[in-house]
């Protein structure tokens, strides 16, 4: 009886786990001019959006929630992001904010689990 009760409790606790809770892990960002190297250190695909920090303060954007259209990095993989592909980037930019999230099922589609951000200092031009 004890064995079956433990099994039922374990099955119930797994079934009640939140599929919308933030997925653990991190997005590591390394500056490698003229790119950023984004490394997904998590067990699920990471989706991201990078923007120059001054523009980030006033930008009105929403995270992409379509895994077929969003730029994503598979689990434990890396991708290079050219400075030219960073929103608002110019040669005078000194900081970039890289926002990132995982997508979790929500109704008939997906939604971000939570949006995190990493601020990256860029080297000065000519330095």
C-alpha positions, 0 to 999 in steps of 0.5 A: 500500500505504501508503494502505491500511495507514494506513486500516486503522490508523485504522479499528482505532484508532477501533474500539478506542476506549472507548465508556465513557470519560468524555465531555469538556465541562462543566456550567456552573452560574450562581446566578440566585435563585430558580433555578440556571441549568445550562448543558451545555457538552459534546457529549452530554446531561448528566444531573444531581442537585442536593442541599444540601451538608450533606445531600450528605455523608450522602445515599445516592443513585445516579445515574439511568441511564435516559435516558427518566426522568433529568432531562437537558440536551441538548448546548449547552443550558440549563435552570433548576433551582428552589431548591425542586427541590434535594434538602434545600434550605431557606431557610437553605441556603448551598451546593449540590452539583450532580452531573452525568454522561453516560450511555454504553451498557452491556450492554442499558442505560446507565451513567454515564461518571463522576460529577462535582460542582460546588459552588455558593455560594448568596446569603444570605437577605435579602442 
